[in-house]
Amino acid sequence: MTGIIGAFAGALGFACMYNLSGRNLWLAAFNGMMGQIVYVLTKAADWNEFAAMAAASLTVTLLAELLARIFCSPVTAYLVCALIPLVPGKGIFEAIRCWILDYADAGIWARITFLQGAGIAAGCLIAAGVARTLAGYRKQKKEAAS
């Protein structure tokens, strides 16, 4: 539960840093919280790191695309703030710490962190591709109707 509240607060902080205000501020924070909820639920369902991060970033990206279309604002306003809580900062720190101290766990931490980062990238790419395809389909359908 603290991770979900922390994700909301982290996304809210980055939304403030990017000068979002009003409704956009809270929607960006909500989007970050939703990503963390999906990550926690998928990890509880025993998904691996890649799949859990991919599902979370897919959710965040699709929600950002939807919110941007509904409220006529840029997608990045919602997306960047919401992806920040998903960044595997602990994994990066632990991998470098174990590498510097010559611990055997360095490779394990690096692998986990790489899988999480690849999952974030894959989820964003898939969601962006789906959004662009649907937007092109809607545009094509609109042109055919007129």
N, CA and C atoms as an extended XYZ file, in Angstrom:
438
Properties=species:S:1:pos:R:3:atomname:S:1:resname:S:1:resid:I:1 pbc="F F F"
N         0.818       -1.199        0.000 N   MET     1
C         0.000        0.000        0.000 CA  MET     1
C         0.861        1.263        0.000 C   MET     1
N         1.979        1.197        0.738 N   THR     2
C         2.846        2.379        0.781 CA  THR     2
C         3.472        2.648       -0.582 C   THR     2
N         3.742        1.588       -1.348 N   GLY     3
C         4.295        1.772       -2.690 CA  GLY     3
C         3.308        2.467       -3.612 C   GLY     3
N         2.036        2.178       -3.453 N   ILE     4
C         1.004        2.796       -4.292 CA  ILE     4
C         0.856        4.274       -3.931 C   ILE     4
N         0.833        4.560       -2.628 N   ILE     5
C         0.761        5.958       -2.192 CA  ILE     5
C         2.030        6.703       -2.601 C   ILE     5
N         3.172        6.037       -2.476 N   GLY     6
C         4.438        6.635       -2.903 CA  GLY     6
C         4.475        6.929       -4.391 C   GLY     6
N         3.896        6.036       -5.193 N   ALA     7
C         3.845        6.260       -6.640 CA  ALA     7
C         2.973        7.465       -6.958 C   ALA     7
N         1.846        7.594       -6.245 N   PHE     8
C         0.985        8.754       -6.440 CA  PHE     8
C         1.730       10.036       -6.083 C   PHE     8
N         2.413       10.018       -4.937 N   ALA     9
C         3.154       11.205       -4.496 CA  ALA     9
C         4.319       11.518       -5.440 C   ALA     9
N         5.020       10.494       -5.902 N   GLY    10
C         6.134       10.714       -6.824 CA  GLY    10
C         5.675       11.288       -8.148 C   GLY    10
N         4.607       10.729       -8.686 N   ALA    11
C         4.067       11.254       -9.942 CA  ALA    11
C         3.530       12.669       -9.753 C   ALA    11
N         2.926       12.930       -8.603 N   LEU    12
C         2.431       14.266       -8.297 CA  LEU    12
C         3.588       15.263       -8.215 C   LEU    12
N         4.682       14.856       -7.592 N   GLY    13
C         5.851       15.725       -7.502 CA  GLY    13
C         6.432       16.055       -8.869 C   GLY    13
N         6.540       15.056       -9.725 N   PHE    14
C         7.055       15.320      -11.064 CA  PHE    14
C         6.076       16.140      -11.890 C   PHE    14
N         4.786       15.951      -11.661 N   ALA    15
C         3.796       16.773      -12.363 CA  ALA    15
C         3.929       18.233      -11.940 C   ALA    15
N         4.199       18.466      -10.663 N   CYS    16
C         4.439       19.841      -10.192 CA  CYS    16
C         5.710       20.396      -10.817 C   CYS    16
N         6.730       19.557      -10.901 N   MET    17
C         8.001       20.003      -11.481 CA  MET    17
C         7.845       20.376      -12.956 C   MET    17
N         6.963       19.690      -13.662 N   TYR    18
C         6.704       19.985      -15.075 CA  TYR    18
C         5.634       21.065      -15.250 C   TYR    18
N         5.286       21.755      -14.182 N   ASN    19
C         4.341       22.878      -14.210 CA  ASN    19
C         2.943       22.492      -14.686 C   ASN    19
N         2.522       21.284      -14.395 N   LEU    20
C         1.135       20.932      -14.665 CA  LEU    20
C         0.281       21.548      -13.567 C   LEU    20
N        -0.925       21.873      -13.900 N   SER    21
C        -1.781       22.484      -12.888 CA  SER    21
C        -3.206       21.975      -13.033 C   SER    21
N        -3.973       22.183      -11.993 N   GLY    22
C        -5.386       21.829      -12.018 CA  GLY    22
C        -5.629       20.357      -12.237 C   GLY    22
N        -6.521       20.079      -13.139 N   ARG    23
C        -6.938       18.709      -13.426 CA  ARG    23
C        -5.783       17.863      -13.942 C   ARG    23
N        -4.924       18.425      -14.789 N   ASN    24
C        -3.812       17.664      -15.356 CA  ASN    24
C        -2.848       17.174      -14.281 C   ASN    24
N        -2.649       17.968      -13.258 N   LEU    25
C        -1.764       17.596      -12.155 CA  LEU    25
C        -2.255       16.320      -11.491 C   LEU    25
N        -3.532       16.296      -11.153 N   TRP    26
C        -4.090       15.146      -10.448 CA  TRP    26
C        -4.254       13.930      -11.354 C   TRP    26
N        -4.540       14.157      -12.619 N   LEU    27
C        -4.672       13.028      -13.542 CA  LEU    27
C        -3.323       12.361      -13.803 C   LEU    27
N        -2.267       13.148      -13.881 N   ALA    28
C        -0.931       12.580      -14.054 CA  ALA    28
C        -0.543       11.743      -12.834 C   ALA    28
N        -0.863       12.247      -11.636 N   ALA    29
C        -0.574       11.503      -10.411 CA  ALA    29
C        -1.409       10.224      -10.345 C   ALA    29
N        -2.668       10.309      -10.745 N   PHE    30
C        -3.537        9.132      -10.773 CA  PHE    30
C        -2.993        8.085      -11.748 C   PHE    30
N        -2.501        8.543      -12.877 N   ASN    31
C        -1.942        7.632      -13.862 CA  ASN    31
C        -0.717        6.911      -13.297 C   ASN    31
N         0.139        7.623      -12.584 N   GLY    32
C         1.291        6.989      -11.956 CA  GLY    32
C         0.883        5.955      -10.925 C   GLY    32
N        -0.155        6.266      -10.171 N   MET    33
C        -0.673        5.334       -9.176 CA  MET    33
C        -1.230        4.080       -9.854 C   MET    33
N        -1.920        4.253      -10.976 N   MET    34
C        -2.484        3.100      -11.683 CA  MET    34
C        -1.386        2.163      -12.184 C   MET    34
N        -0.295        2.739      -12.654 N   GLY    35
C         0.829        1.905      -13.087 CA  GLY    35
C         1.380        1.070      -11.951 C   GLY    35
N         1.505        1.667      -10.784 N   GLN    36
C         2.016        0.939       -9.624 CA  GLN    36
C         1.029       -0.134       -9.178 C   GLN    36
N        -0.259        0.151       -9.241 N   ILE    37
C        -1.271       -0.849       -8.876 CA  ILE    37
C        -1.180       -2.057       -9.798 C   ILE    37
N        -1.051       -1.809      -11.096 N   VAL    38
C        -0.937       -2.917      -12.053 CA  VAL    38
C         0.339       -3.713      -11.787 C   VAL    38
N         1.435       -3.015      -11.499 N   TYR    39
C         2.697       -3.712      -11.204 CA  TYR    39
C         2.562       -4.593       -9.963 C   TYR    39
N         1.978       -4.057       -8.905 N   VAL    40
C         1.818       -4.826       -7.661 CA  VAL    40
C         0.905       -6.034       -7.885 C   VAL    40
N        -0.183       -5.841       -8.615 N   LEU    41
C        -1.106       -6.955       -8.868 CA  LEU    41
C        -0.474       -8.044       -9.730 C   LEU    41
N         0.290       -7.642      -10.731 N   THR    42
C         0.922       -8.645      -11.588 CA  THR    42
C         2.042       -9.382      -10.861 C   THR    42
N         2.769       -8.687       -9.997 N   LYS    43
C         3.798       -9.372       -9.200 CA  LYS    43
C         3.147      -10.319       -8.191 C   LYS    43
N         1.979       -9.938       -7.649 N   ALA    44
C         1.261      -10.822       -6.724 CA  ALA    44
C         0.750      -12.067       -7.461 C   ALA    44
N         0.480      -11.931       -8.751 N   ALA    45
C         0.037      -13.063       -9.563 CA  ALA    45
C         1.230      -13.878      -10.083 C   ALA    45
N         2.428      -13.581       -9.578 N   ASP    46
C         3.661      -14.311       -9.881 CA  ASP    46
C         4.124      -14.152      -11.335 C   ASP    46
N         3.935      -12.969      -11.897 N   TRP    47
C         4.488      -12.678      -13.214 CA  TRP    47
C         5.967      -12.352      -13.045 C   TRP    47
N         6.741      -12.539      -14.117 N   ASN    48
C         8.154      -12.181      -14.022 CA  ASN    48
C         8.330      -10.667      -14.142 C   ASN    48
N         9.558      -10.192      -13.933 N   GLU    49
C         9.825       -8.752      -13.908 CA  GLU    49
C         9.477       -8.079      -15.233 C   GLU    49
N         9.860       -8.720      -16.333 N   PHE    50
C         9.598       -8.133      -17.655 CA  PHE    50
C         8.102       -7.984      -17.895 C   PHE    50
N         7.353       -9.044      -17.660 N   ALA    51
C         5.910       -9.024      -17.934 CA  ALA    51
C         5.179       -8.044      -17.017 C   ALA    51
N         5.576       -7.990      -15.752 N   ALA    52
C         4.915       -7.077      -14.817 CA  ALA    52
C         5.159       -5.621      -15.211 C   ALA    52
N         6.397       -5.283      -15.548 N   MET    53
C         6.694       -3.905      -15.959 CA  MET    53
C         6.049       -3.577      -17.297 C   MET    53
N         6.027       -4.548      -18.201 N   ALA    54
C         5.394       -4.314      -19.502 CA  ALA    54
C         3.899       -4.049      -19.319 C   ALA    54
N         3.252       -4.807      -18.461 N   ALA    55
C         1.819       -4.596      -18.201 CA  ALA    55
C         1.576       -3.237      -17.559 C   ALA    55
N         2.425       -2.862      -16.610 N   ALA    56
C         2.264       -1.571      -15.938 CA  ALA    56
C         2.484       -0.410      -16.905 C   ALA    56
N         3.537       -0.484      -17.706 N   SER    57
C         3.791        0.627      -18.636 CA  SER    57
C         2.783        0.641      -19.782 C   SER    57
N         2.280       -0.517      -20.167 N   LEU    58
C         1.214       -0.573      -21.166 CA  LEU    58
C        -0.031        0.136      -20.632 C   LEU    58
N        -0.380       -0.128      -19.389 N   THR    59
C        -1.532        0.527      -18.765 CA  THR    59
C        -1.336        2.031      -18.683 C   THR    59
N        -0.156        2.450      -18.228 N   VAL    60
C         0.134        3.869      -18.076 CA  VAL    60
C         0.087        4.586      -19.426 C   VAL    60
N         0.658        3.974      -20.443 N   THR    61
C         0.701        4.610      -21.760 CA  THR    61
C        -0.684        4.697      -22.384 C   THR    61
N        -1.455        3.623      -22.292 N   LEU    62
C        -2.813        3.661      -22.835 CA  LEU    62
C        -3.686        4.674      -22.100 C   LEU    62
N        -3.535        4.735      -20.781 N   LEU    63
C        -4.300        5.711      -20.002 CA  LEU    63
C        -3.868        7.134      -20.337 C   LEU    63
N        -2.572        7.343      -20.541 N   ALA    64
C        -2.085        8.671      -20.928 CA  ALA    64
C        -2.630        9.074      -22.291 C   ALA    64
N        -2.652        8.143      -23.230 N   GLU    65
C        -3.214        8.428      -24.557 CA  GLU    65
C        -4.696        8.774      -24.445 C   GLU    65
N        -5.418        8.019      -23.648 N   LEU    66
C        -6.851        8.261      -23.470 CA  LEU    66
C        -7.109        9.615      -22.811 C   LEU    66
N        -6.383        9.913      -21.742 N   LEU    67
C        -6.561       11.193      -21.053 CA  LEU    67
C        -6.195       12.367      -21.959 C   LEU    67
N        -5.158       12.203      -22.752 N   ALA    68
C        -4.756       13.274      -23.664 CA  ALA    68
C        -5.829       13.539      -24.719 C   ALA    68
N        -6.465       12.492      -25.190 N   ARG    69
C        -7.530       12.672      -26.187 CA  ARG    69
C        -8.770       13.322      -25.550 C   ARG    69
N        -9.108       12.896      -24.354 N   ILE    70
C       -10.307       13.414      -23.690 CA  ILE    70
C       -10.139       14.881      -23.314 C   ILE    70
N        -8.984       15.233      -22.742 N   PHE    71
C        -8.787       16.580      -22.214 CA  PHE    71
C        -7.953       17.485      -23.110 C   PHE    71
N        -7.715       17.068      -24.353 N   CYS    72
C        -7.007       17.877      -25.350 CA  CYS    72
C        -5.698       18.462      -24.810 C   CYS    72
N        -4.859       17.599      -24.301 N   SER    73
C        -3.545       18.012      -23.822 CA  SER    73
C        -2.509       17.016      -24.345 C   SER    73
N        -1.231       17.363      -24.264 N   PRO    74
C        -0.210       16.457      -24.810 CA  PRO    74
C        -0.087       15.158      -23.994 C   PRO    74
N         0.220       14.089      -24.682 N   VAL    75
C         0.360       12.781      -24.046 CA  VAL    75
C         1.523       12.794      -23.056 C   VAL    75
N         2.593       13.471      -23.402 N   THR    76
C         3.774       13.459      -22.544 CA  THR    76
C         3.507       14.068      -21.174 C   THR    76
N         2.534       14.962      -21.073 N   ALA    77
C         2.200       15.547      -19.780 CA  ALA    77
C         1.758       14.470      -18.796 C   ALA    77
N         1.041       13.483      -19.265 N   TYR    78
C         0.579       12.396      -18.415 CA  TYR    78
C         1.573       11.243      -18.357 C   TYR    78
N         2.250       11.001      -19.462 N   LEU    79
C         3.087        9.808      -19.581 CA  LEU    79
C         4.381        9.905      -18.788 C   LEU    79
N         5.107       10.987      -18.926 N   VAL    80
C         6.405       11.103      -18.266 CA  VAL    80
C         6.244       11.051      -16.756 C   VAL    80
N         5.285       11.781      -16.242 N   CYS    81
C         5.068       11.798      -14.793 CA  CYS    81
C         4.647       10.425      -14.271 C   CYS    81
N         3.910        9.681      -15.058 N   ALA    82
C         3.418        8.382      -14.622 CA  ALA    82
C         4.468        7.281      -14.751 C   ALA    82
N         5.428        7.439      -15.655 N   LEU    83
C         6.462        6.422      -15.809 CA  LEU    83
C         7.555        6.535      -14.757 C   LEU    83
N         7.720        7.704      -14.164 N   ILE    84
C         8.782        7.913      -13.178 CA  ILE    84
C         8.704        6.917      -12.013 C   ILE    84
N         7.528        6.655      -11.430 N   PRO    85
C         7.500        5.680      -10.323 CA  PRO    85
C         7.859        4.256      -10.735 C   PRO    85
N         7.803        3.950      -12.018 N   LEU    86
C         8.123        2.603      -12.471 CA  LEU    86
C         9.620        2.394      -12.716 C   LEU    86
N        10.385        3.459      -12.770 N   VAL    87
C        11.817        3.350      -13.056 CA  VAL    87
C        12.491        2.535      -11.951 C   VAL    87
N        13.276        1.508      -12.326 N   PRO    88
C        13.874        0.618      -11.315 CA  PRO    88
C        15.129        1.217      -10.665 C   PRO    88
N        14.942        2.239       -9.883 N   GLY    89
C        16.069        2.925       -9.261 CA  GLY    89
C        16.828        2.062       -8.268 C   GLY    89
N        16.104        1.268       -7.482 N   LYS    90
C        16.783        0.409       -6.508 CA  LYS    90
C        17.649       -0.619       -7.207 C   LYS    90
N        17.145       -1.175       -8.297 N   GLY    91
C        17.927       -2.169       -9.030 CA  GLY    91
C        19.207       -1.589       -9.604 C   GLY    91
N        19.119       -0.378      -10.128 N   ILE    92
C        20.307        0.278      -10.663 CA  ILE    92
C        21.319        0.512       -9.543 C   ILE    92
N        20.838        1.038       -8.414 N   PHE    93
C        21.713        1.301       -7.277 CA  PHE    93
C        22.377        0.024       -6.770 C   PHE    93
N        21.579       -1.023       -6.577 N   GLU    94
C        22.125       -2.267       -6.043 CA  GLU    94
C        23.105       -2.929       -7.014 C   GLU    94
N        22.805       -2.881       -8.308 N   ALA    95
C        23.718       -3.473       -9.291 CA  ALA    95
C        25.070       -2.771       -9.260 C   ALA    95
N        25.063       -1.456       -9.215 N   ILE    96
C        26.326       -0.712       -9.191 CA  ILE    96
C        27.039       -0.911       -7.862 C   ILE    96
N        26.298       -0.921       -6.756 N   ARG    97
C        26.912       -1.127       -5.443 CA  ARG    97
C        27.571       -2.497       -5.355 C   ARG    97
N        26.868       -3.529       -5.817 N   CYS    98
C        27.438       -4.873       -5.781 CA  CYS    98
C        28.631       -5.003       -6.718 C   CYS    98
N        28.595       -4.296       -7.841 N   TRP    99
C        29.710       -4.339       -8.781 CA  TRP    99
C        30.947       -3.666       -8.183 C   TRP    99
N        30.754       -2.502       -7.547 N   ILE   100
C        31.879       -1.786       -6.944 CA  ILE   100
C        32.480       -2.581       -5.791 C   ILE   100
N        31.622       -3.197       -4.964 N   LEU   101
C        32.102       -3.963       -3.818 CA  LEU   101
C        32.497       -5.397       -4.183 C   LEU   101
N        32.383       -5.743       -5.459 N   ASP   102
C        32.772       -7.050       -5.987 CA  ASP   102
C        31.973       -8.188       -5.344 C   ASP   102
N        30.661       -7.967       -5.205 N   TYR   103
C        29.780       -9.014       -4.715 CA  TYR   103
C        29.276       -9.835       -5.898 C   TYR   103
N        28.922      -11.062       -5.615 N   ALA   104
C        28.443      -11.954       -6.672 CA  ALA   104
C        27.034      -11.592       -7.142 C   ALA   104
N        26.293      -10.834       -6.350 N   ASP   105
C        24.916      -10.489       -6.691 CA  ASP   105
C        24.804       -9.421       -7.775 C   ASP   105
N        25.902       -8.847       -8.210 N   ALA   106
C        25.857       -7.747       -9.182 CA  ALA   106
C        25.164       -8.171      -10.475 C   ALA   106
N        25.455       -9.352      -10.960 N   GLY   107
C        24.847       -9.838      -12.190 CA  GLY   107
C        23.355      -10.073      -12.052 C   GLY   107
N        22.946      -10.560      -10.899 N   ILE   108
C        21.517      -10.804      -10.654 CA  ILE   108
C        20.748       -9.491      -10.651 C   ILE   108
N        21.295       -8.488       -9.923 N   TRP   109
C        20.640       -7.177       -9.883 CA  TRP   109
C        20.622       -6.530      -11.263 C   TRP   109
N        21.715       -6.663      -12.003 N   ALA   110
C        21.769       -6.071      -13.343 CA  ALA   110
C        20.751       -6.732      -14.271 C   ALA   110
N        20.599       -8.043      -14.168 N   ARG   111
C        19.631       -8.765      -15.003 CA  ARG   111
C        18.199       -8.323      -14.696 C   ARG   111
N        17.879       -8.252      -13.404 N   ILE   112
C        16.533       -7.842      -12.998 CA  ILE   112
C        16.243       -6.421      -13.480 C   ILE   112
N        17.205       -5.525      -13.301 N   THR   113
C        17.030       -4.136      -13.714 CA  THR   113
C        16.883       -4.021      -15.221 C   THR   113
N        17.691       -4.789      -15.961 N   PHE   114
C        17.571       -4.769      -17.418 CA  PHE   114
C        16.200       -5.268      -17.862 C   PHE   114
N        15.708       -6.341      -17.254 N   LEU   115
C        14.384       -6.863      -17.611 CA  LEU   115
C        13.282       -5.856      -17.302 C   LEU   115
N        13.402       -5.157      -16.178 N   GLN   116
C        12.400       -4.149      -15.845 CA  GLN   116
C        12.434       -3.001      -16.844 C   GLN   116
N        13.616       -2.526      -17.191 N   GLY   117
C        13.726       -1.442      -18.169 CA  GLY   117
C        13.218       -1.858      -19.539 C   GLY   117
N        13.545       -3.086      -19.940 N   ALA   118
C        13.054       -3.589      -21.228 CA  ALA   118
C        11.533       -3.738      -21.201 C   ALA   118
N        10.987       -4.121      -20.061 N   GLY   119
C         9.533       -4.234      -19.926 CA  GLY   119
C         8.846       -2.882      -20.058 C   GLY   119
N         9.445       -1.844      -19.462 N   ILE   120
C         8.894       -0.491      -19.587 CA  ILE   120
C         8.899       -0.065      -21.049 C   ILE   120
N        10.018       -0.284      -21.726 N   ALA   121
C        10.113        0.102      -23.132 CA  ALA   121
C         9.131       -0.681      -24.001 C   ALA   121
N         9.026       -1.970      -23.757 N   ALA   122
C         8.114       -2.799      -24.559 CA  ALA   122
C         6.659       -2.389      -24.356 C   ALA   122
N         6.271       -2.149      -23.120 N   GLY   123
C         4.899       -1.731      -22.857 CA  GLY   123
C         4.563       -0.411      -23.517 C   GLY   123
N         5.488        0.539      -23.458 N   CYS   124
C         5.263        1.845      -24.097 CA  CYS   124
C         5.175        1.707      -25.613 C   CYS   124
N         6.048        0.906      -26.191 N   LEU   125
C         6.029        0.722      -27.650 CA  LEU   125
C         4.741        0.061      -28.121 C   LEU   125
N         4.318       -0.966      -27.420 N   ILE   126
C         3.085       -1.660      -27.810 CA  ILE   126
C         1.883       -0.728      -27.685 C   ILE   126
N         1.785       -0.023      -26.577 N   ALA   127
C         0.645        0.877      -26.362 CA  ALA   127
C         0.648        2.022      -27.363 C   ALA   127
N         1.820        2.588      -27.638 N   ALA   128
C         1.891        3.683      -28.610 CA  ALA   128
C         1.523        3.189      -29.999 C   ALA   128
N         1.952        1.987      -30.334 N   GLY   129
C         1.584        1.415      -31.632 CA  GLY   129
C         0.088        1.188      -31.750 C   GLY   129
N        -0.520        0.688      -30.696 N   VAL   130
C        -1.975        0.477      -30.699 CA  VAL   130
C        -2.700        1.812      -30.828 C   VAL   130
N        -2.243        2.817      -30.079 N   ALA   131
C        -2.891        4.129      -30.127 CA  ALA   131
C        -2.766        4.760      -31.516 C   ALA   131
N        -1.595        4.660      -32.117 N   ARG   132
C        -1.401        5.246      -33.456 CA  ARG   132
C        -2.229        4.504      -34.508 C   ARG   132
N        -2.312        3.191      -34.377 N   THR   133
C        -3.112        2.415      -35.321 CA  THR   133
C        -4.586        2.779      -35.211 C   THR   133
N        -5.083        2.889      -33.979 N   LEU   134
C        -6.488        3.262      -33.793 CA  LEU   134
C        -6.764        4.682      -34.279 C   LEU   134
N        -5.818        5.589      -34.049 N   ALA   135
C        -5.993        6.962      -34.521 CA  ALA   135
C        -6.026        7.006      -36.055 C   ALA   135
N        -5.160        6.236      -36.704 N   GLY   136
C        -5.164        6.169      -38.162 CA  GLY   136
C        -6.443        5.551      -38.695 C   GLY   136
N        -6.929        4.535      -38.006 N   TYR   137
C        -8.177        3.893      -38.407 CA  TYR   137
C        -9.351        4.860      -38.284 C   TYR   137
N        -9.389        5.621      -37.177 N   ARG   138
C       -10.464        6.602      -36.989 CA  ARG   138
C       -10.404        7.684      -38.060 C   ARG   138
N        -9.205        8.128      -38.396 N   LYS   139
C        -9.039        9.160      -39.423 CA  LYS   139
C        -9.489        8.642      -40.785 C   LYS   139
N        -9.111        7.415      -41.091 N   GLN   140
C        -9.502        6.798      -42.355 CA  GLN   140
C       -11.024        6.618      -42.427 C   GLN   140
N       -11.618        6.212      -41.339 N   LYS   141
C       -13.063        6.024      -41.300 CA  LYS   141
C       -13.794        7.365      -41.457 C   LYS   141
N       -13.235        8.413      -40.834 N   LYS   142
C       -13.826        9.744      -40.934 CA  LYS   142
C       -13.752       10.277      -42.356 C   LYS   142
N       -12.629       10.051      -43.033 N   GLU   143
C       -12.468       10.509      -44.415 CA  GLU   143
C       -13.399        9.755      -45.356 C   GLU   143
N       -13.612        8.486      -45.078 N   ALA   144
C       -14.500        7.688      -45.927 CA  ALA   144
C       -15.948        8.117      -45.770 C   ALA   144
N       -16.295        8.601      -44.578 N   ALA   145
C       -17.672        9.035      -44.339 CA  ALA   145
C       -17.980       10.356      -45.007 C   ALA   145
N       -16.955       11.191      -45.232 N   SER   146
C       -17.235       12.508      -45.832 CA  SER   146
C       -17.004       12.547      -47.300 C   SER   146
